[in-house]
Amino acid sequence: MSPFVVFTLFYLLISFGLIYPPTEFISAGFTIQNWFSGILGSESLNFIRYHIKKSMLNLIVYSCLPLVYVILLFLLGYVNELSLLFIGTTLYWKIFAATSITLPLLALFEVKRWTDNNYSKHPIVKNLTKFCNNNSSWEVVASEIENEFRRIEKVCISTNPLSRVVVTENWILKVTPLTIFLTHQSEASLIVKSATNFELSHLNSKETQYLNIEVNSARIEPFIIRINAAHFKDLEDRLARSINVLPNVKFHKSIVEQFLDVFKDTISKNPKYTTNMELDQCIGCLQSRPEVKIQKQCQDTLINNCTSCFCKPMWCVDCMGKWFVSRQDPEHKNQWLSSKCTCPMCRATFCLLDVSLLDEVE
């Protein structure tokens, strides 16, 4: 393989890493935002203005990649005369060389257009302007988003190096290299349109799943946010509105939700506990009636050293299951079913065989 081909492949790899930076590039600080951090400023303090600057820098750097390649060919001695790079010997090379010069000029012209009239033509500002009320400036909306972004009550979900979803108290934002799609939560409607499964390895059955969620609003064109199914609960908890799931979409539950299903199925096979006591609401959620009673039913061995619990029924199935899983080692999920827990009240040790559903008697 000739040195020219090796250099070309290496440059393509570096260019791809700049446009779509992998974890290694990000860890090493080999990113556009890291190189120009002094110009961009702080994302935490000036979220919108940071991404306005970042979008313009991205556009300029992306457009200069072909031209830098052409210049490096001359500097490294692959071509003796610089003029030959742009004159070339084939039609395809002439087109490529002409394009490498044209792209930076077009990018500079676009950046100039974006900055005119207080950034009124910038894609981010145009999206912000749609949410201006009473003839207010886009800067008012930007300041509101920036104030909310500074708070800790936000959710940031990154599914790939190019796209990130940010949900603040009142806003839903999809951040991309050149723009930000956004909508106000009070006007948003979210629908899970599809789910895509990816097998992590052919050696086992593990797979990861991504959800495509369409965000609709009367003021904007619909846009899609793509998240890992494992982050769905985090997104749902931050939103003021529920997320609608189409009937044909089936997505994986979180590890805790999967365990709760198994927890309920397991204890349903245990002997029931009969009681005629007058019971109050579950002290965990204060919404459901108590549904379970802890009573020693497993065989007493050196390994299963469960103890008797004398507390009256006070917990529903969901709260007891969540309590049980909260006391387990997250690094050993395969041992949760055979593990033990302590009663939330008296600290008596129990296992899943000791949890009985109630059989109330009038």
N, C-alpha and C positions, 0 to 999 in steps of 0.2 A: 504494500500500500504506500503510495507516494506521500511525502510530507505535506503537499497541498491538500490532499484528501483528509489526512489526519487533522490538519489545522481547521479545515472546514467543519468536520464533525465535532471537534472540540468547541468551536465557536457556536455552532448550533445548540450544543448542550448547555453552554453558558447562557445563551440568549433565552432558551426555554426556561432555565432556572430563574432568570430575572423576571420573566413574564409570569411564570407559574412556579414560584419559589417552593421547593421542597423543604422538609423539616431541617435538613442539614444546612441549607443556605440560610434559613432564618436563624438557626442557632449560631452560625458563624458571623451573623450580621451582614451577610452578602445580599442586601436588599436595597431597593431604591429609597425607601423611607428611612433606613438607617444611614445611608450615605448623605442624605439631605436633611437630616434631623434638625440642623441649625436653622434651616429655612422654614421647615414645616412647623416647628414649635411643638407644643404639647397637645396631644389628642384629648387628654383628660380635661384640660382647661378650655380649649376652643375646638370642640369636636367638629362642628360644621366648617369652620374656617380652615381647620387642619386638612379636611378632606377636599375642600376646594383647591387648596394649593397642591395637595398630593395628586389629584386628578390631572392637573396641568403638567406636573413633573412626569407622571407616568406617560402621558401622551407624547411629550418631547423625547423622553428616553426610548420609548418603543419605536418612534419614527426614525431615530438616529442609528438603530442597530444595523440596518443594511449598509449605511454610509461608513460606519466604523469598520465593518468587515472589509469594505473596499480599500479603505486607507491602510488597514493593517496588512493587507496583501502587499502593498507597496513598501511599507516600513520593514516587513520581514524578508523582502527581497524576492518574493515570488513573481513580481513584475518589475522590470528594470525602469520603465518610464511611467510616471503617473498618468500621463495622457492616454496611454494604451488601455488603462483600466476603464476609461469612459468611452473610448472609441471601440475597443474590443475587436474580436475577429468573427464573432457570430452575432446573429440578430438577437438571440435570447440574452446574451451578455449585455448588448447595447440597451435592451429594454430594462434589464436589472440595474445597470449602472445609472440610467436616467431616472429610474424609480427611486434609487437610493438618495439622489439629490432632491427630487421633488417632494418626497415624504416629509423631511424636516421643514421645508418651506411651507408646506400645507399645514403642518402642526403649529408652526409659529403664527401663521395667519389665524388659525382657529383659536389659539390661546389669546391673541390680540382681540378677536371678536368676543371671546368669553369675558374679558376684563373690561370691555367698554361699558359705559353707563352703569357703573356699580355692579358689575357681573350679571346684568339682567339676562344675558343670553346663555349663561352657564347652565348645564343640565341640572345641577343640584339646586341652584337658585330658582330655576323655572319650576321645579317640583315644590320648593318651599313656598313660592308665590301663590300656588293653588290653595294654600291654607291661610292666606292673609285675610283678615276680616276688617271691615270698616276702613278700607283703603290704607291699612297699615303696611309697613315695610317688611320685606322678607327677613330683615335682620331681627325683627321682633320674634318671629317664629324660630329663627336660629338660636337666639338667646334662650328661649324657653327650652329647646331641646338640649342645649349645652348645660343649662342648669340641672336638668334631670339626669344627664349623663354623668355629672359629677357625683351624684348620690350613689350609695352602695346598693340601693334597691333597684337594680337593673339586671337583665340577663343578656349575656353575650355568647352567642353560639356560632362557632366557626366550623363549617363542613368541608371547606377546601381553602387553599391559600388565596383565592381570588374573591371569595364571597363570605360575608359575615352578617348574621342577624343580630340586631340589638333591639331589645324591648325595654323601654323605660316605663315610668308610671303612666304616661299618656300617649306614647308614640311607639309605632312599629317601624323599624328601619332595616332596609337591606343594603349593605354597603358593598359596592363593587369598585374596581380600580378607577373608573371614570365618572361614576355618578352614585347617587343615593336615592333609592326608591323608598318612599315613606308614606305613612297615613296615620291619622289620629285614631286611637283605639275606639273612641266613641262612635266613629263612623265606619269602622272596619267590620268585615265579614270574612271569616277564615274557613276554608273548606279543604279537607284532605282529599286531593284528587286521585292520587295513586301512590303505590308503595313498591319499591324496587329492592329485591334481595340480592346480596352478593356473598358468594361462598368464600370464606376466608382461606380455607385450605381443603384440598381434595382428600386429605388424610383423615379428616373428622367432619362432623356434621355442623360445625359452628358456622354461622353466617351473620352478616350485619345487614341492617335494613335502613333505607333512606325513604323519607316521606316527602312528597311534593305537595306543598300547601299553597293554595291560591288565595291571595289577599285581595279583596274587592273593596272599593269605596266609590262613592258617587263623584268625588272630585278628581280621581286619578284613573289611569288605565290599570287593569289588574296586573299583578306581578306574582311570581312564584318564589317562595322561599323553600329551600331544600335543607332538611335537617336529619340527623341520625335519629332513629326511633327511640334510642335511649334518652335523648334530650327532650322528647315530646312532653313529658310531665313537667320539666322545668319551664318550658315555654307556656304550657297551659296554666300553670300556677301564677305566672306573671301577668297574664292577660286578664283584662276586665270582662271579656266576653268568651263564651265557650267556642270550641273549635268543632265544626260539623265534620263528621266522617261519612263519606259515601258508603252505601251498603255493600258495594263490591270490593271495598278496600279492607284488607285484613293485615294488621301490623302487629309486630311483637310487643308484648308488654315488658315492663322493666323487670329486673330480677326480683325485686320485692313483690311486685304484683303477681309474678309467676309463682313465687313461694306461697303467697297468701292463698292462691287457688289450691295448691297442693296441701297446705295447712288445713283448709276447710274440708277437703276430701278425706284427709287422714283421720281427723277427729270425728268425722261423721260415722266412721266404722267402730269407734269406741263405745262402750256401754253408756247409756244416757243416765243422767242424774235426775232423779225424781224429787220435786220439791213443791211445797204449797206455801212457801214464804211470799210475803208481799214485797215485791222488788221495785226499786226506783229506777231512774234512768242510768245508763252506762256512765260511770264516772270518768271515762276517757274522752268520749265525744259528746255526752249529754244529749244525744239525739235518739239512739236506739235503746231498747230494753236489754238488760243483761241476758246473755245467751249461753254462757259457759260456766262450768265449775271445775276447779282444780281438785282432784282427788287421786290419791295414790292407787294406781292399778297395775303398774309394771312390776315385774318380779324383782325382789330385793336382792341384788348381787353387789359385789365389790365395785363393779363398773357402774351399774344403775343404782346409785345411792340417792334415789329420790326420797323425799320426806312428805309427811302428811301436811295438808293445808286446811286450816279450819275457818278460812274466810268465807263469808256468804257470797253467792254469785253477784258480781258487780261489774262485769265487763262483757261487751259484745264480742262477736267472733273477730271482726276486723281489728278492733283495738287490741285484743289479746294476741292476734297474729302479728300485728305491727310491733307490739312490745317484745314478743319472742324474737323476731328477726333483728330488732335493734340491739339485742344483747349478744348477737353472734359475731364471729370473726368474719369480716367481709373478704378476707383473703382465702377462706376455706369454705366456699359456698356449697361444695359437694358434701359437707359434713353437717349442714344445718338441720336436716331432718333427724339425724341421730344425736343431735346436741341437746343440751339442757338449758334451762332458764330458771330464774327465781320469781316467785310471786311478787307482783308489784307492791303488795301491801305487807305481807308477813315474811317475805324473803324465803319461803319454803321452796326447795328445789323440785322441779318437775320436768318431765319430758312430754313429747306429744301424746304418748299413750295415757298420760294422766289428765288430759283435757277432755271433759265430757260436755256434750250439748245438754241443755236443760229439757226435761220433760215435765212441764208444769201441770199441777193438778189443781182444778178449781176447788 
